[in-house]
């Protein structure tokens, strides 16, 4: 077989594998984004960008609370470069807007490094599409509007202050309600009803951390209710790396050695930018590294730790392997100093 034809076949197979995703295919269904949300490479995976409210989607398949979707639009050509993995890659520092038409309404924004498939080209613009995953609660599968709605990107998170402010009482949600996110620029967890009061725990820049107290109907006798087990598991870091998504949400209790307190840079896509985390080792100096994300209300206590100090940590698994280093990441629930 001629070399050129072999190369073409291999490229086609690579494109098919990259775009098809891990789940089986299904008939595409038209939908739209109901509130601004992350657009990810895989469920709870690397963020490719954000899609604005009103952005049009084709829903391909579902996996638990995630939808595999395809989105398309126009991107400024000067912000793109050719890619050996797919047709194009976003090369502009800070990413680039996705628009409904050349110079049209902004329907989303791709991160720098996002790979795109080229559909067509006009002077100065590329018509692109990309498959990815989005949190299903942020997608409406009802009748979509005929024109895309312009949605300005959510303001970037301000770098957190050295110490978060103390709790500031209660704040009232406006008449339009409010999305409650897992973290600044994170995925949507819930929607706060209009005119409700939320308890403010701390503040970082333009974001406030809130606490909710309510009830959910979840009979214990129903099978498959998904009641979250808060009993610490027997998992160790090595158990998480092989299948990073298998144990997300599980609680672990580990003996760790504290090394340093760090702030996440933008390249660490499993964290929000500026989020504090502990660099630790499991079991001591020769053990595997573990990243422990520190919530604002525990930051002051963590700042009192000294390098090589041993701590007993209870935490919840965020991912079994970070996208940058393959290191497990857990969210700190509590810790104690040990001797």
C-alpha positions, 0 to 999 in steps of 0.5 A: 500500500502506498505510504501516503494512503497508509498515513491517511488511513492512520490519521483517520483512525486517530481522529475517530478514536479521539473524537468518539470518547470512551462511551458508546455512540447514540443518536445525536440530540439537539440541546443548549447550555442552560447556564455557563459550564465547563467543557471537559475532555472526559467526565471530570477530566481536563477542562477544554474551555467553558460554554456560555448559556444558550450555546447549541450542542449535539448530545451524543451519549450519557455517562452517569451525570455527564453528557458527551456533546459536540459543539461547533462555532468560529474561532479567530484564525490568528489564535490557532495553529496546525496540530499533528494530533487533530486539525488545529490547536488553540495557541493564544495565551489565555485561550480564545473565544468561540463564536456563533459566526465570524465576529458573531456572538460569543458562545464559549471560550476554549483554553490554550492547548485545546485541540479542534477539528476544522470544518471550514475556513473564511478569511481570518476565521476557522469554523471548528467543532469538538467533542467533549463532556459537560455536567448534565444539570447545566444542559437543557434538552428541550427546544433550543432557540434558533440563534445562539445567545451571547454570554460573556465569560464568567470573570476569572477568579482573583488570586486569593488573599494570603488568608481568607476572610472570616465568616461574614454572616448571611447574604441574600440571593438575587431575584434570578437565583444563583449557581452554586459551584464546586469551586470558583470556575468549577462545575455546577453543584446546585441552584440556589432559589431566588431571594434565599439567604445563604450562610457565608463562610469565607471570601476569596476575591469576588467569590464567597464560600457558602454553607447549605443546610437542608433535607433530601428525600433518600429512603435507606431501604431503596437500593442504589440510592447513592448514599455517600459513604463517609467511612474511611476506606482502606485505599492507598495512593497506589490503588488510585493511580491505575483507574483515576476516576474509579474512586472519586468521592471516596473518603481516605484516612492516610498518614502523610509527611508534610513537605510544603504548602503551595498555590496552584498555577494555571497549568494545574487544571485539576485545581482552580488557579491559586488554590492552596494545596499541601505537597505531601508523601504517603507513609514517609520520605520514600512514599508516593507524593499526594496533593492535598487541596486545602479549603479556606477554613482550614488554611490557617491551621495548615500554615502552622505546619513545618516541613517533614512534620507527620500528619494524619489526614482524612480527605475525599478523593478528587482524582486518582491521578492529576493530569499534569503529574499523575499524582493523587489529589484529595480534598482535606476534611480534617487533619491531626499532627502526629509524633 
